[in-house]
Amino acid sequence: MNIKLTASMMCANYGNLEKEVRELEDAGIDSFHIDIMDGRFVANYAMSLNDMAYIASVATKPLDVHLMIEHPNNNIGLFLSNLREGDTVYIHPEAEYHPSTTLQKVIDAGMIPGIAINPGTSVETVMEMLRIVDKVLVMSVNPGNAGQMYLPYVGHKIERLLLLKKEMGFELYWDGACGADKILEFAPKGIDGFVLGTTLLFGKGRAYADILKDVRELKF
């Protein structure tokens, strides 16, 4: 089964970020997940604009930029100008008065528009956005911190989104507390990709190549 694997770079070793990027690419990672947090939309600060721009400058694989910030439309140009055509930008619809305006700017810049859906956000409230985005990032934990526990009720939301995926024409990605058990359960159901953080990829004392090889060889 061909699933996309993206590395959550807020979990990487910042002592040598270029080495981390190179090793992940050599290991076969499909993209780099960049979590931008402003301390207001979520109660944490994570990666910065400069972190994102640096990874964009050294990586050959695409970036998936997850904007956990209030009113992203106010500063979306700063992010778009430091990305490459074909990179993905996710926004949270709750964070913007008119999310479709922000998404149109992403589209006009030649990038892939996406929305991220919090555990407490219903599918009904984002239905119209599903018609204009190419990717949907389902949060299986409340956003803002790595290493959280999976919220089981999110599984019901995923089932609904999987039914809408073909009709609306989007890809569906999983973010948060992603272990091999979640990949084994949800990849066969139609999840297109998974964000890998501390649960499966980082801080394991094993080579990234070995970990990703094990994931690719999971028996569905």
PyMOL commands that set and color helices and strands:
alter all, ss='L'
color gray80, all
select helices_A, chain A and resi 9-11+14-27+49-58+72-74+76-80+93-95+99-108+123-130+154-168+180-186+208-216
alter helices_A, ss='H'
color red, helices_A
select strands_A, chain A and resi 4-8+31-37+63-68+88-91+112-117+135-139+171-175+193-196
alter strands_A, ss='S'
color yellow, strands_A
deselect
rebuild
show_as cartoon
